[in-house]
């Protein structure tokens, strides 16, 4: 697989997204159906994005060059390394230098972008262009780019989460295949764990919620949870998927040595982005992670073979093995833009043109965001990477829904996870009820 240098900004943006405060107030400007600019005339639009790594910046320039070649009258001014905070401020301020088109690394802010009116509803543009989002994008990506019927964003490449495993360690432990169910996973994690002193020579899996990508939303996607009822209230205390997910993770924590021992060991391990990541070094035998990890792990030149598989599923959902958690980059058009038709031509090209999407995916090393691109023969990837393409296309794959206050509800759930795994909270059902009530209160206050 080609060299992968994922943007740390992408992960940082996702990690702090729930704490962001959108400064955008309801913007005035043309609605999607009322854009009046002539996209056939010579014009320049501003495109703000968050990519910053050299290979990513180069890829964006290549993507834009392809568009300008196809639309010689529309010129694109690129502004990179833009956080959501900076984008939101510019959307509120407006002006000639403000973005006409934006891209963000986090889907968690879709609810805010749509409900605030900062970005236009793209449904009229899709309809006018004869493009059906339902048949263009994978089901999960199609869902996470809209809020309350307002499709103010569109998918622009994606991330899929799966299971990485140390094939050499598997062989030594007598494990023939990656686990398909959580019970198999538990058994394998214990077999792959070798205690040493007050730590581990090798840990089968780091289950702690602070353990890099082992967040609540990544775990719970395998249980197919419903985060909100039809009336918009939290379903955390009512959907048994959440209780099962928390119980699984807590059981793993206890079976693999207990919270204190695991946390003490975790503190000695390398960080998520460096070559000393514990999966790279063989200190942890299995890792929940996104598609970018494959290239990073191979770059570290590990002394073992790397296997890739979907995450396990509950034993009673084995027929859905192959699903996973999906998220990704999104793009949208500023409501204050006076060049919305020209902006739409650009958005349509970078998100629905098969060759453009494939080329960008090849350069950025992310998952393509259209069904056609996922099947394109021009897609270049390590054979193991196909696992993530299949997860992205799987209709049973899940994401976390948009909400009016962004990802605050995920922060609340994750915080409860910290309290439960550490033993601070022992009554799971009562804790889930309290968590649901907090989520409902926060959402009510945001309206």
ABEGO torsion letter per residue (X at the ends): XBBBBBBAAAAAAAAAAAABBBABBBBBEBBAAABABBAABBBBBBBBBABABAAAAAAAAAAAAAAAAABAABBBBBBBGBBAAAAAAAAAAEEAABBABBBBABAAAAAAAAAAGABBBAAAAAAAAGBBAAAABBAAAAAAABBGGBBABBBBEBBBBBBBBBAAAAAAAGBABBBABAAAAAAAAAAABBBBEABBABBABBABAABEABBAAAAAAAAGBBABBAAGBBAAAABAAAAAAAAAAAAAAAAAGEAAAAAAAAAABBBAABAABAAAAGABABBBBBAAAAAAAAAAGBABBBBBBBBBBBAAAAAABGBBBBBEBBBBBBAABAAAAAAAAAAAAAAABAAAAAAAAAAAGBBBABAAAAABAABBBBAAAAAAAAAAABAABBBBBBBAAEAAAAAAAAAAAAAAAAGABABAAAAAAAAAAAAAAAAAAAX
